Amino acid sequence: MLQFLADFIGHFHPVVVHLPIGILLIAVLVYFLAQSAKYHILRPAVPLLLFWGMLSAVLACLTGLLLSTTDEYDSGVVANHQWLGIATAVVSLAGYLMARKNFKYTSWLVAALVLMITFTGHLGGTLTHGDGYLTAAFENYSGSREIKPIANVQDALVYEDVIQPILATKCYGCHGSRKQKGGLRLDGKDFILKGGKDGEVIVAGDAAASELVNRLFLSNENEDHMPPKEKPQPSAAQKDLIKWWIASGAPFDKKVRDLEQPSDVTHVLAGLSKNADHSNPSSSIPETPVDAAQAEILADLKNHGVVVLPVGQNSNYLSANLINADISNDSVMNLLAAIDDQLAWLKTGPKAVGTAQLKRIGQLKVLTRLHIGNLKSSQDGLQHLSELKNLQYLNVTRATITRETVSALKNLSSLKNLYFFQCAIPAEYYVDLRNSLPAVKIDTGGYVVPTFASDTTEVTADNKR
Protein backbone atom coordinates (compact mmCIF):
# COMPACT_ATOMS: atom_id res chain seq x y z
CA MET A 1 0.00 0.00 0.00
CA LEU A 2 2.81 2.41 0.92
CA GLN A 3 4.60 1.63 -2.35
CA PHE A 4 1.38 2.30 -4.25
CA LEU A 5 0.99 5.70 -2.56
CA ALA A 6 4.63 6.53 -3.24
CA ASP A 7 4.23 5.66 -6.92
CA PHE A 8 0.95 7.56 -7.18
CA ILE A 9 2.27 10.74 -5.54
CA GLY A 10 5.59 10.49 -7.40
CA HIS A 11 3.82 10.61 -10.75
CA PHE A 12 2.67 14.14 -9.92
CA HIS A 13 6.29 15.30 -10.24
CA PRO A 14 5.99 16.35 -13.92
CA VAL A 15 2.99 18.52 -12.94
CA VAL A 16 4.52 20.07 -9.81
CA VAL A 17 8.04 20.61 -11.18
CA HIS A 18 6.93 23.42 -13.49
CA LEU A 19 5.70 25.54 -10.58
CA PRO A 20 9.12 26.40 -9.09
CA ILE A 21 10.57 26.94 -12.55
CA GLY A 22 7.92 29.51 -13.43
CA ILE A 23 7.64 31.20 -10.03
CA LEU A 24 11.38 31.48 -9.39
CA LEU A 25 12.12 32.80 -12.88
CA ILE A 26 9.43 35.44 -12.41
CA ALA A 27 10.98 36.26 -9.02
CA VAL A 28 14.37 36.80 -10.67
CA LEU A 29 12.83 39.03 -13.35
CA VAL A 30 10.88 41.11 -10.79
CA TYR A 31 13.96 41.40 -8.56
CA PHE A 32 16.13 42.94 -11.27
CA LEU A 33 13.31 45.15 -12.54
CA ALA A 34 12.79 46.45 -8.99
CA GLN A 35 16.38 47.67 -8.88
CA SER A 36 15.42 50.60 -11.12
CA ALA A 37 13.52 53.61 -9.83
CA LYS A 38 10.79 53.08 -12.44
CA TYR A 39 9.82 49.67 -11.01
CA HIS A 40 10.80 50.28 -7.40
CA ILE A 41 7.22 49.57 -6.36
CA LEU A 42 7.75 45.86 -7.23
CA ARG A 43 10.31 45.25 -4.45
CA PRO A 44 7.81 43.90 -1.86
CA ALA A 45 6.76 41.21 -4.36
CA VAL A 46 10.25 39.67 -4.55
CA PRO A 47 10.32 37.94 -1.11
CA LEU A 48 6.76 36.70 -1.66
CA LEU A 49 7.63 35.17 -5.02
CA LEU A 50 10.82 33.59 -3.65
CA PHE A 51 8.87 32.15 -0.70
CA TRP A 52 6.25 30.45 -2.90
CA GLY A 53 8.95 29.39 -5.34
CA MET A 54 10.84 27.79 -2.46
CA LEU A 55 7.71 25.93 -1.24
CA SER A 56 6.92 24.62 -4.72
CA ALA A 57 10.60 23.60 -5.14
CA VAL A 58 10.40 21.58 -1.90
CA LEU A 59 7.18 19.92 -3.16
CA ALA A 60 8.88 19.12 -6.47
CA CYS A 61 11.82 17.59 -4.60
CA LEU A 62 9.54 15.38 -2.51
CA THR A 63 7.54 14.08 -5.51
CA GLY A 64 10.80 13.65 -7.43
CA LEU A 65 12.30 11.55 -4.65
CA LEU A 66 9.23 9.30 -4.68
CA LEU A 67 9.36 8.98 -8.46
CA SER A 68 13.06 8.08 -8.36
CA THR A 69 12.27 4.88 -6.43
CA THR A 70 11.45 3.24 -9.78
CA ASP A 71 14.33 1.77 -11.76
CA GLU A 72 13.38 3.32 -15.11
CA TYR A 73 16.09 5.99 -15.04
CA ASP A 74 19.87 6.17 -15.06
CA SER A 75 20.91 6.38 -11.40
CA GLY A 76 23.80 8.78 -12.06
CA VAL A 77 21.61 11.34 -13.86
CA VAL A 78 18.89 10.89 -11.23
CA ALA A 79 21.37 11.65 -8.43
CA ASN A 80 22.68 14.81 -10.13
CA HIS A 81 19.14 15.99 -10.92
CA GLN A 82 18.04 15.24 -7.36
CA TRP A 83 20.84 17.14 -5.63
CA LEU A 84 20.61 20.11 -7.97
CA GLY A 85 16.87 20.25 -7.28
CA ILE A 86 17.46 20.20 -3.51
CA ALA A 87 20.17 22.86 -3.88
CA THR A 88 17.74 25.02 -5.88
CA ALA A 89 15.17 24.78 -3.08
CA VAL A 90 17.83 25.69 -0.46
CA VAL A 91 19.13 28.64 -2.49
CA SER A 92 15.60 29.91 -3.08
CA LEU A 93 15.04 29.80 0.71
CA ALA A 94 18.27 31.71 1.25
CA GLY A 95 17.22 34.18 -1.43
CA TYR A 96 13.90 34.72 0.32
CA LEU A 97 15.61 35.45 3.66
CA MET A 98 18.19 37.76 2.06
CA ALA A 99 15.60 39.61 -0.04
CA ARG A 100 13.57 40.37 3.07
CA LYS A 101 16.63 42.03 4.63
CA ASN A 102 17.84 43.47 1.31
CA PHE A 103 21.36 42.06 1.82
CA LYS A 104 24.16 43.35 -0.37
CA TYR A 105 24.85 40.10 -2.21
CA THR A 106 21.23 39.11 -2.86
CA SER A 107 21.58 39.85 -6.59
CA TRP A 108 24.39 37.28 -6.94
CA LEU A 109 22.35 34.60 -5.26
CA VAL A 110 19.23 35.40 -7.28
CA ALA A 111 21.27 35.25 -10.50
CA ALA A 112 22.66 31.87 -9.45
CA LEU A 113 19.08 30.60 -9.28
CA VAL A 114 18.76 30.99 -13.05
CA LEU A 115 21.79 28.78 -13.66
CA MET A 116 20.64 26.19 -11.15
CA ILE A 117 17.14 26.03 -12.63
CA THR A 118 18.64 25.70 -16.12
CA PHE A 119 20.96 22.81 -15.26
CA THR A 120 18.36 21.05 -13.12
CA GLY A 121 15.80 21.33 -15.91
CA HIS A 122 18.31 20.06 -18.46
CA LEU A 123 18.96 16.93 -16.41
CA GLY A 124 15.21 16.46 -16.00
CA GLY A 125 14.81 16.67 -19.78
CA THR A 126 17.59 14.10 -20.19
CA LEU A 127 15.78 11.71 -17.85
CA THR A 128 12.46 12.17 -19.62
CA HIS A 129 13.52 12.34 -23.25
CA GLY A 130 16.89 10.64 -23.29
CA ASP A 131 20.52 11.64 -23.65
CA GLY A 132 21.22 14.36 -26.21
CA TYR A 133 17.70 15.81 -25.98
CA LEU A 134 19.00 19.40 -25.90
CA THR A 135 21.13 18.94 -29.02
CA ALA A 136 18.65 16.74 -30.92
CA ALA A 137 17.53 19.62 -33.15
CA PHE A 138 21.12 20.24 -34.28
CA GLU A 139 21.67 16.54 -34.89
CA ASN A 140 18.48 16.25 -36.94
CA TYR A 141 19.38 19.36 -38.94
CA SER A 142 22.84 18.05 -39.75
CA GLY A 143 21.44 14.63 -40.63
CA SER A 144 23.64 12.83 -38.11
CA ARG A 145 20.66 10.90 -36.73
CA GLU A 146 19.50 9.68 -40.13
CA ILE A 147 19.98 6.01 -40.96
CA LYS A 148 22.81 5.86 -43.44
CA PRO A 149 22.45 3.88 -46.69
CA ILE A 150 24.31 0.58 -46.96
CA ALA A 151 26.71 0.13 -49.85
CA ASN A 152 26.14 -3.64 -50.16
CA VAL A 153 23.19 -4.74 -48.07
CA GLN A 154 23.71 -8.49 -48.59
CA ASP A 155 27.20 -8.27 -47.06
CA ALA A 156 25.96 -6.17 -44.11
CA LEU A 157 25.61 -7.54 -40.58
CA VAL A 158 21.88 -7.93 -40.07
CA TYR A 159 21.79 -6.66 -36.48
CA GLU A 160 24.60 -4.10 -36.44
CA ASP A 161 23.90 -2.52 -39.84
CA VAL A 162 20.15 -3.04 -40.34
CA ILE A 163 18.33 -3.51 -37.02
CA GLN A 164 20.43 -1.54 -34.52
CA PRO A 165 20.15 1.79 -36.44
CA ILE A 166 16.35 1.45 -36.34
CA LEU A 167 16.37 0.80 -32.59
CA ALA A 168 18.83 3.65 -32.03
CA THR A 169 16.66 6.24 -33.79
CA LYS A 170 13.25 5.03 -32.60
CA CYS A 171 13.72 3.22 -29.27
CA TYR A 172 16.83 4.34 -27.37
CA GLY A 173 15.14 7.52 -26.08
CA CYS A 174 13.00 5.40 -23.72
CA HIS A 175 15.00 2.16 -23.67
CA GLY A 176 18.64 3.18 -23.82
CA SER A 177 21.49 3.84 -21.43
CA ARG A 178 19.89 6.94 -19.88
CA LYS A 179 16.35 5.70 -19.45
CA GLN A 180 14.86 2.23 -19.19
CA LYS A 181 11.08 2.51 -19.31
CA GLY A 182 9.56 -0.66 -17.92
CA GLY A 183 13.05 -1.80 -16.98
CA LEU A 184 13.80 -2.49 -20.65
CA ARG A 185 17.02 -1.64 -22.50
CA LEU A 186 17.39 -2.21 -26.22
CA ASP A 187 20.92 -0.86 -26.76
CA GLY A 188 22.77 -4.16 -26.59
CA LYS A 189 22.44 -7.90 -27.17
CA ASP A 190 22.37 -8.89 -23.50
CA PHE A 191 19.81 -6.20 -22.65
CA ILE A 192 17.52 -7.20 -25.53
CA LEU A 193 17.61 -10.87 -24.59
CA LYS A 194 17.06 -10.07 -20.90
CA GLY A 195 13.85 -8.14 -21.56
CA GLY A 196 12.13 -5.85 -19.06
CA LYS A 197 10.10 -6.01 -15.88
CA ASP A 198 7.43 -8.14 -17.55
CA GLY A 199 9.90 -10.62 -19.02
CA GLU A 200 11.40 -11.21 -22.44
CA VAL A 201 10.33 -9.01 -25.35
CA ILE A 202 11.57 -11.18 -28.21
CA VAL A 203 11.15 -14.89 -28.84
CA ALA A 204 13.84 -15.86 -31.32
CA GLY A 205 12.25 -17.55 -34.31
CA ASP A 206 8.68 -16.58 -33.36
CA ALA A 207 7.79 -12.98 -34.25
CA ALA A 208 4.09 -13.45 -33.44
CA ALA A 209 4.95 -14.40 -29.85
CA SER A 210 7.38 -11.49 -29.41
CA GLU A 211 6.04 -8.60 -27.37
CA LEU A 212 8.33 -6.17 -29.20
CA VAL A 213 6.69 -7.02 -32.55
CA ASN A 214 3.17 -6.99 -31.15
CA ARG A 215 3.67 -3.55 -29.59
CA LEU A 216 5.11 -2.16 -32.84
CA PHE A 217 2.13 -3.30 -34.91
CA LEU A 218 -0.58 -2.08 -32.55
CA SER A 219 -2.64 0.92 -33.61
CA ASN A 220 -0.98 4.23 -32.76
CA GLU A 221 -4.02 5.07 -30.63
CA ASN A 222 -3.55 1.99 -28.46
CA GLU A 223 -1.92 2.94 -25.15
CA ASP A 224 0.35 -0.12 -25.41
CA HIS A 225 1.67 0.88 -28.84
CA MET A 226 5.40 1.51 -28.94
CA PRO A 227 6.90 3.95 -29.54
CA PRO A 228 4.27 6.27 -28.01
CA LYS A 229 2.35 8.12 -30.71
CA GLU A 230 3.97 11.45 -29.81
CA LYS A 231 7.41 9.99 -30.51
CA PRO A 232 9.01 9.47 -33.96
CA GLN A 233 7.52 6.31 -35.46
CA PRO A 234 9.35 3.59 -37.39
CA SER A 235 8.20 3.20 -40.98
CA ALA A 236 6.25 0.16 -42.14
CA ALA A 237 9.41 -1.13 -43.82
CA GLN A 238 11.42 -0.75 -40.60
CA LYS A 239 8.79 -2.65 -38.61
CA ASP A 240 8.81 -5.39 -41.23
CA LEU A 241 12.60 -5.65 -40.94
CA ILE A 242 12.45 -6.05 -37.14
CA LYS A 243 9.74 -8.68 -37.50
CA TRP A 244 11.79 -10.53 -40.16
CA TRP A 245 14.93 -10.41 -38.00
CA ILE A 246 13.14 -11.92 -35.00
CA ALA A 247 11.36 -14.53 -37.15
CA SER A 248 14.79 -15.50 -38.52
CA GLY A 249 16.05 -16.29 -35.02
CA ALA A 250 17.15 -12.76 -33.97
CA PRO A 251 20.83 -13.38 -34.87
CA PHE A 252 23.40 -10.84 -33.70
CA ASP A 253 26.38 -12.02 -35.71
CA LYS A 254 25.05 -13.12 -39.11
CA LYS A 255 25.08 -11.28 -42.40
CA VAL A 256 21.95 -10.44 -44.35
CA ARG A 257 22.78 -12.97 -47.06
CA ASP A 258 22.86 -15.76 -44.43
CA LEU A 259 19.13 -15.38 -43.68
CA GLU A 260 16.19 -16.54 -45.74
CA GLN A 261 14.60 -13.54 -47.41
CA PRO A 262 10.93 -13.56 -48.48
CA SER A 263 10.16 -11.48 -51.57
CA ASP A 264 8.65 -8.60 -49.59
CA VAL A 265 11.74 -8.43 -47.36
CA THR A 266 14.06 -8.55 -50.36
CA HIS A 267 12.33 -5.47 -51.70
CA VAL A 268 12.73 -3.61 -48.38
CA LEU A 269 16.38 -4.62 -48.08
CA ALA A 270 17.04 -3.36 -51.60
CA GLY A 271 15.79 0.03 -50.47
CA LEU A 272 18.56 0.18 -47.85
CA SER A 273 21.25 -0.12 -50.48
CA LYS A 274 23.24 2.99 -51.28
CA ASN A 275 22.82 2.19 -54.96
CA ALA A 276 19.11 1.43 -54.77
CA ASP A 277 17.69 4.26 -52.72
CA HIS A 278 16.93 6.86 -55.31
CA SER A 279 13.47 7.92 -54.19
CA ASN A 280 14.70 11.17 -52.67
CA PRO A 281 13.40 13.94 -54.97
CA SER A 282 16.41 16.20 -54.32
CA SER A 283 18.65 13.62 -56.00
CA SER A 284 16.75 14.07 -59.27
CA ILE A 285 17.43 17.79 -59.72
CA PRO A 286 19.61 18.29 -62.81
CA GLU A 287 23.06 19.67 -62.07
CA THR A 288 23.53 21.65 -65.30
CA PRO A 289 22.68 25.35 -64.76
CA VAL A 290 19.73 26.66 -66.74
CA ASP A 291 18.23 30.10 -67.37
CA ALA A 292 14.97 31.00 -65.67
CA ALA A 293 11.73 30.34 -67.57
CA GLN A 294 9.90 33.33 -69.04
CA ALA A 295 7.52 34.91 -66.55
CA GLU A 296 4.82 35.31 -69.20
CA ILE A 297 4.75 31.57 -69.90
CA LEU A 298 4.57 30.75 -66.19
CA ALA A 299 1.67 33.18 -65.84
CA ASP A 300 -0.15 31.52 -68.77
CA LEU A 301 0.36 28.09 -67.19
CA LYS A 302 -1.10 29.36 -63.95
CA ASN A 303 -4.13 30.72 -65.81
CA HIS A 304 -4.65 27.25 -67.30
CA GLY A 305 -4.70 25.69 -63.83
CA VAL A 306 -1.14 24.35 -63.86
CA VAL A 307 0.72 24.59 -60.54
CA VAL A 308 4.36 25.42 -61.30
CA LEU A 309 6.95 25.60 -58.52
CA PRO A 310 10.75 25.55 -58.27
CA VAL A 311 12.12 22.09 -57.49
CA GLY A 312 14.47 23.57 -54.90
CA GLN A 313 15.82 26.74 -53.37
CA ASN A 314 17.88 28.86 -55.77
CA SER A 315 17.05 26.55 -58.68
CA ASN A 316 15.58 27.52 -62.05
CA TYR A 317 14.35 23.98 -62.65
CA LEU A 318 10.60 23.58 -62.24
CA SER A 319 7.94 21.07 -61.25
CA ALA A 320 4.50 21.16 -62.86
CA ASN A 321 1.31 19.65 -61.46
CA LEU A 322 -1.63 19.36 -63.88
CA ILE A 323 -4.21 18.36 -61.26
CA ASN A 324 -6.44 21.36 -62.08
CA ALA A 325 -5.56 21.66 -65.77
CA ASP A 326 -7.25 20.29 -68.88
CA ILE A 327 -4.50 18.04 -70.17
CA SER A 328 -6.38 17.48 -73.45
CA ASN A 329 -6.02 21.20 -74.23
CA ASP A 330 -3.22 21.69 -76.77
CA SER A 331 -2.46 25.08 -75.22
CA VAL A 332 -1.40 23.43 -71.96
CA MET A 333 0.93 21.00 -73.73
CA ASN A 334 2.36 23.80 -75.89
CA LEU A 335 3.11 25.87 -72.80
CA LEU A 336 4.86 22.90 -71.16
CA ALA A 337 6.94 22.48 -74.29
CA ALA A 338 7.92 26.15 -74.03
CA ILE A 339 9.57 25.48 -70.65
CA ASP A 340 11.07 22.10 -71.55
CA ASP A 341 14.57 23.38 -70.71
CA GLN A 342 13.47 24.00 -67.11
CA LEU A 343 10.77 21.34 -66.59
CA ALA A 344 12.32 18.58 -64.44
CA TRP A 345 9.28 17.11 -62.65
CA LEU A 346 5.78 16.53 -64.04
CA LYS A 347 2.63 15.15 -62.42
CA THR A 348 -0.41 14.78 -64.66
CA GLY A 349 -3.07 14.36 -61.98
CA PRO A 350 -6.23 12.19 -62.15
CA LYS A 351 -7.37 13.18 -65.64
CA ALA A 352 -6.92 10.61 -68.40
CA VAL A 353 -3.70 10.83 -70.38
CA GLY A 354 -3.94 9.66 -73.98
CA THR A 355 -1.48 8.87 -76.75
CA ALA A 356 -1.34 12.46 -77.98
CA GLN A 357 -0.35 13.77 -74.56
CA LEU A 358 2.22 10.99 -74.04
CA LYS A 359 3.88 11.85 -77.34
CA ARG A 360 4.26 15.45 -76.16
CA ILE A 361 5.50 14.39 -72.73
CA GLY A 362 8.04 12.12 -74.41
CA GLN A 363 9.62 15.23 -75.94
CA LEU A 364 10.33 16.91 -72.58
CA LYS A 365 14.05 16.16 -72.74
CA VAL A 366 15.05 17.39 -69.23
CA LEU A 367 12.34 15.47 -67.35
CA THR A 368 13.70 13.43 -64.41
CA ARG A 369 10.47 12.62 -62.51
CA LEU A 370 7.13 11.73 -64.11
CA HIS A 371 3.89 10.72 -62.41
CA ILE A 372 1.08 9.67 -64.77
CA GLY A 373 -2.06 9.50 -62.68
CA ASN A 374 -4.46 7.91 -65.21
CA LEU A 375 -3.10 6.28 -68.35
CA LYS A 376 -5.95 5.98 -70.86
CA SER A 377 -3.73 4.83 -73.72
CA SER A 378 -2.87 1.52 -72.11
CA GLN A 379 -1.60 -0.68 -74.94
CA ASP A 380 1.19 1.33 -76.52
CA GLY A 381 1.31 4.61 -74.63
CA LEU A 382 4.49 4.10 -72.59
CA GLN A 383 6.48 3.46 -75.74
CA HIS A 384 6.37 7.20 -76.41
CA LEU A 385 8.48 7.82 -73.29
CA SER A 386 11.47 5.87 -74.55
CA GLU A 387 13.42 9.03 -75.43
CA LEU A 388 13.38 10.42 -71.89
CA LYS A 389 17.05 9.67 -71.28
CA ASN A 390 17.17 11.71 -68.05
CA LEU A 391 14.10 10.11 -66.45
CA GLN A 392 14.93 8.67 -63.01
CA TYR A 393 11.48 8.20 -61.48
CA LEU A 394 8.36 6.92 -63.26
CA ASN A 395 5.03 6.37 -61.51
CA VAL A 396 2.21 4.99 -63.67
CA THR A 397 -1.43 4.25 -62.86
CA ARG A 398 -3.75 2.00 -64.91
CA ALA A 399 -1.37 0.76 -67.58
CA THR A 400 -1.31 -2.57 -69.37
CA ILE A 401 2.23 -3.85 -69.68
CA THR A 402 3.13 -5.48 -72.99
CA ARG A 403 6.36 -6.76 -74.52
CA GLU A 404 6.64 -3.44 -76.37
CA THR A 405 6.34 -1.61 -73.06
CA VAL A 406 9.25 -3.59 -71.66
CA SER A 407 11.36 -2.76 -74.71
CA ALA A 408 10.53 0.93 -74.38
CA LEU A 409 11.36 1.06 -70.67
CA LYS A 410 14.71 -0.62 -71.33
CA ASN A 411 15.74 2.52 -73.23
CA LEU A 412 15.33 4.72 -70.12
CA SER A 413 19.01 4.55 -69.25
CA SER A 414 18.75 6.81 -66.15
CA LEU A 415 15.71 5.10 -64.64
CA LYS A 416 16.10 4.20 -60.96
CA ASN A 417 12.56 3.94 -59.59
CA LEU A 418 9.55 2.43 -61.38
CA TYR A 419 6.14 2.32 -59.68
CA PHE A 420 2.98 0.69 -61.04
CA PHE A 421 -0.45 1.10 -59.48
CA GLN A 422 -3.58 -0.73 -60.67
CA CYS A 423 -1.64 -1.96 -63.67
CA ALA A 424 -2.15 -5.23 -65.53
CA ILE A 425 1.26 -6.93 -65.60
CA PRO A 426 1.30 -10.50 -66.95
CA ALA A 427 3.78 -12.69 -65.09
CA GLU A 428 6.03 -13.29 -68.09
CA TYR A 429 6.34 -9.57 -68.82
CA TYR A 430 7.09 -8.80 -65.20
CA VAL A 431 9.96 -11.29 -65.34
CA ASP A 432 11.18 -9.64 -68.56
CA LEU A 433 10.94 -6.26 -66.89
CA ARG A 434 12.94 -7.42 -63.89
CA ASN A 435 15.60 -9.00 -66.05
CA SER A 436 15.80 -5.99 -68.36
CA LEU A 437 16.06 -3.48 -65.51
CA PRO A 438 18.14 -5.24 -62.82
CA ALA A 439 19.34 -1.98 -61.22
CA VAL A 440 15.86 -0.39 -61.08
CA LYS A 441 13.68 -0.48 -57.98
CA ILE A 442 10.34 -1.83 -59.27
CA ASP A 443 7.26 -1.53 -57.06
CA THR A 444 3.98 -3.09 -58.22
CA GLY A 445 2.01 -2.59 -54.98
CA GLY A 446 -0.48 -5.22 -53.89
CA TYR A 447 0.90 -5.62 -50.38
CA VAL A 448 -0.81 -7.84 -47.83
CA VAL A 449 -0.42 -6.82 -44.18
CA PRO A 450 -0.09 -9.89 -41.93
CA THR A 451 -2.60 -10.40 -39.12
CA PHE A 452 -1.36 -11.36 -35.67
CA ALA A 453 -3.28 -13.31 -33.07
CA SER A 454 -3.06 -10.25 -30.84
CA ASP A 455 -4.66 -7.93 -33.41
CA THR A 456 -8.08 -6.49 -32.64
CA THR A 457 -10.75 -8.03 -34.89
CA GLU A 458 -14.02 -6.34 -35.69
CA VAL A 459 -16.89 -8.68 -34.93
CA THR A 460 -19.74 -8.52 -37.46
CA ALA A 461 -22.81 -10.63 -38.13
CA ASP A 462 -20.91 -12.43 -40.91
CA ASN A 463 -17.85 -13.46 -38.92
CA LYS A 464 -19.48 -13.92 -35.53
CA ARG A 465 -20.53 -17.50 -36.36
N, C-alpha and C positions, 0 to 999 in steps of 0.2 A: 504493500500500500504506500509506504514512504517513497519507494522508488518510482511508483506511478506519479505521485504528487511532484516529485523532483523533476521528472521528465516533463510533466504537464506545465509546470511553472517555468522551467527552463526554455520551453519553446516560445515563450513570450519575449525572449531576448531580442529577436529581430525587430519587434514592435517597439520595445522600450529603448533600445540603444540609440534610436534617432532623436530622442528627447534631449539628452545631454549635448549631443552634437549641435543641434539647432539652438538651444538656449545659451550654451556657453559661447558659441560664435557670435550670437547677437550681443551677449554681454561684452565681448571684446570690442565689437564695433561701437557699442554705446559708450564704452569707457574712453576710447580714443576720440570719439566725437565730443565727449563732455570736456575734454581738455581745452577746447577752444571757447572763447567768450560767447560765441553765437549759440552754442549748444550747452552752455554751463548748467542749464536747468535740468539736464538729463542725469547729472551726477547721482542723485539719490536712487536712481533706478539700477545703478551698477551693482551694489551689494545684494539687492533683491534678486537680480538675474543670476548672479554667481551662486547665491544660496540655493535657488531652485535647480540650477544646473548641477550643483554638487549633489543634491538629493537624488536627482534623476540618474546621475552617474553612479551613485552607490547602488540604486535599484538595478541599473544595467549590469553592474559587476556581480550582484547576487544572482540574477537570472543567468548571466553568462557562466558563472561557476557551476550552476546546476546543469546547464546544457553541456558543459565540458565533461560531464561524467560519462557521456557516451564515448565510444571508441571510433567515431566516424572521422575524426580529424587528426592531423599530424600533431603529436604531442609537443614538439618543439615550438611550432608556430602558435599553438594554443597557449603555451606558457608565456611567450613574449607578449601576445595579445592581452592575456590576463593581467600581467604585471603592469603593462603600460596603461591599461584601463584603470587599475587601482591607483596608479600614480596620478592619473588625470583627475580622479575623484579627490585625492589628497591635495593636489595643487589647487583645484577649484575651491576647496575648503580654505586653504591658506589665502587664496586670492580674495575670498569673501571677507575674512578677518582683516586683511590688510587694507581692502578698499573701504571698510567701515572707518578705519583710523586714518585713511589717506596717507599711508606710509610712502616714503620716498621711492622705494624700488618696486612699487606695485605694478608699474607699467612693464617691467621686465618679466615679472611673473605672469602677467596677463598675456603678454606676447608668447611666452613659452607654452601657454595653453593651446595656441593654434598649432604649433608643431606637434605637441603630444596628441591632439585630436587627429591630426593628419596621419601620423604614423600608426596610431591605434586603429583608425578606420581602414588604413591600407592592409594591415594584417587581418582585420576582419573580412575584408574583401577577398584576400587570399584564401582564407578558410572556407568561405562560401562558394567562391567561383573558381578556385584553383590557382596554382602558381602561375605567375606571368599575367594575371588579370589586368593589371594596370597598363602593361605594354602590349596587350593583345591587339589594340587598334593599329599600332605601328607594325606589328608582325603581319597582320592581315593585309595592310596596305602594301608592304614590301613583298608579299607573296610567300614569306618564309614558312607559313603554316599550310600552304597548299600541298597536296599530295603530288609528288614529282612523277613524271612519266617514267616508264621502265624501258630501257633500250631493247632488251630481249626478254620478254615476259616468260617464255618457257624455261629459260635458264635461271630465273629469279627464285630466291628462297620464298616459299609460299607464305610462311608466317612473317619473316622479317621484312620482306619487300612488298607484300600484298596486304596481309591482314593487320599487322602492327600499325602501319600508317593510318588505317581507318580508325582503329581503337584510339590512337594518339590524338586525332583531331576531333573525335566525337565522344569519347568516353573518359579520357584521363582527367577532365575537369572535375568529375564526381568520383572517379574510381582510380586515382593515380597516387603519386607519392605524398601529395599534400592533403588529400581528402579521400576517405574511404566510406562512401555512403553505403549503409547496410553492411559495413565491415568487408566490402568487396574491393579488391585491387585488380586491375586488368593490365598493369604495366610490366608484366613479367610472367614467364612460364609457370613458376611455382605458385604465384599468386592466382593465376587463372585457374589452375588445377585445384587449388585449395578451395576456391569459392568464397562465399560470404557467410553472414550469420545464419542464413537459412539453408546452408549446404552448398553443394557443387552447382555451378551454373552452366557447365557444358558436360555432355555425355559423349565422349569420343565415339564416332561412328553412328550416332543417333541424334540427328538435328532436331527431330520432332520432340524428343524427350529433354532437350536442352533448354533450360530457363532463359538463357541469353538470347536464343533464337526466338522463343515465344514472346519475350518482352519486345524485341525489335519489331516483330510483325503485328503487334497489337495496334488498334486504331490510336491515332495521336490523341484522341479525346479520352482514352482509357487512362485512369490514374496510375496503372501499372506499366504503361508504355515507357520504354527507355530508348533514347534519352527523353527527358521531359520535353513537352511540346514547345516550351519557350527556349530550349537549347537548339543549337545547330543539329539538323537531322541528317543521318546517313542517307544516301540516295538508294533507290531500289536496287541498283547494280551492286552497291557496296553491301547491302543486306544479303543479297544473293551469294556474294562471295564468302561472307562469314558463314552462312548456312552450308555452303558447299565444303568449306574447310572443315567444319565440325563433322559433317556427314562422311568426309573422307578420313576420319580418324583424328582430326585436330593435330596433325604433325607439326613439330616445331623445327625440324631439321631437314625436311625434304624440299626438293625443288618442284616447281609447278609441273614440269613435264613428267614427274614421277607419279602424279595423281591422275586418276580417271577423270576425264573432262566431258560432261554432257554437252550437247550442242549449244544450249543456252549459255552455259558457263564459258565455253570457248569464245563465244561472241563478246561477252563481258571482258574476258581476259585480253582479247585483242584490242579493246578500247584503252587498256592500260599501257599499251606499247607506245613508245616514243614515236615510232614510225606510223602508228595507226590512228592516233588521236588527232584528227584534223577537223573536228567539229567546231573549234573555236573560230567565230567569225573574223576576229582580228587578224587571223593568220591568212585570210583570203583577200586582204587588201593589196592591190598591185603596188609594187615598189617603184615603178617608173613614174617620175613626176608628170603631171598633166595640167594643162591650163584649165581655169574655171569654165564651167558651162555658161552660155549666154543667159543673162537674167530674163530676157524676153521669153525664151523657150521654157524656162522653169516656170514662169508665170502662166504661160499657156497650158502647161501640164497640170498645174494646180487648178486652173479653170475647168479642165476636163476631169477632175476628180482624182488625179494621180498624186499620191503622197511621195514627195521627193525629199530626201534628207542626206546629209553627208554621212559616209560610212564611218568616219572617225574625226577626231579633233584635228584641225589644221590639214584636212585632206580635201582635195577637189573631186575625189571619186564619190559617186552617188549611189544611193539605193532607191529603187522605185517600187511602190506598192500600188497595184491596180485594183484594190478591193472595192473602191467606189467608182471606178472608171468603166466605160463601155469598151471592152477590149476588141469588139468587132468593128469599132469605128476606125477607119483608116487614118484619121487625123491623129489619134493617140499613138498608133504604131509609127507614123511619120515623125512625130515629135520625139519618141524614144530613139529613133534612128538618128535624129539630129544631135543627140547627146551620147552617141555610142562610144565616143572616146572616154567619157567620164563614167558611164553606167557600168558598175561592177556587180551590183546585186539587183535581182528582179524577182518580185513575187506577184503572181497573176491574180490571186484571190479566188473566190468560189465560182466565178463565171466561166462558162465553158470555153476552152481554148481549142480552136480548130486548126486545120492544116495551114491555112493562110497565115494565121498568127504565128504558128511554129516556124514557118519559113522565114518570117521577119525576125523572130527571136534568134534564129540560127545565124543571123548576120551581125549580131551584137558581139563583135570580136573581143571586147575586153571582159565580158561577163565571166565572173568567177563563182557566183552563187545563183542558182535558179530554183524557184519553187513554183511548180505548176499545180494549181489547186484543183483543176477539173479538166482532165484531158478528154475532149470529145472525139478527137481524131485518134482512135485507139489502135488501129491496125498498122499504120505506117508513119505516124506523126513524129516519133522520137528520132527517126532517121534524119530529119531535117536539122537536128542539133549536132550532127557529127563534126561540124567545122568549128565548134566552140573549143578551141585548143587550150584556153585558159580556165575552163570550167573545172572547179574543184568540188563543188557541192551540188547535187541534183536531187530534188525531192519531187516525186511524181505521184499524183492521185488518179485512180481510175484509168489505168493503162492496161492494154493487153500486150504481153511480151511475146514477140515472135523471133524467129531466127534472124530476120533482118534487123530487128531491134538490137539484138546482141552484137551483130556486126557493126552497127552504128555506134553503140556505146564503147566498143573496143577502140574507136578512133579518138576518144576523149582522153588524150595522153596525160592530162593534169588531174584527172578525176581521183578523188580521195574518199568521198562519202556519197553513197547512193541509197536513197530511201524510197521504198514503194509502199503505198497505202491503198487498200482496196483494189489491188491490181491482180489480174489473172496471169499467173506465172506457171505454165506447165513445168513439171518436174525436170524434163530433159533440157529445157531452155534455162532453167535456173542453174543446173549443173554446168551448162555451157558458159553462162554468165560468170559463175564462180571461177571456172577454169580460165576464162578470158581476162578476168580482172582480179588476179590473185592478191594485189596490193591494195584493193579498194575495200572499204568497210561497207558491206551490203546489209541493209536492214529491211526485212519484208514484213515486220510487225507480226500480228497473230500470236501474241504471248498468252500463256495460260498461267495464272497465279496459283501456286499450290495452296491447298487447304489443310490446315493443321487441326488435330483433334481438339486443340484448345480454342480454336476460332469460335466466335459467336455465330450461331446459325439462326436465321429468321424462320420461325415456325409459321407455316401457312396451312390452309385446309388441305392442300395437295400433298405436302410432305409430312403432315402430322401422323398419317397412318403408318 
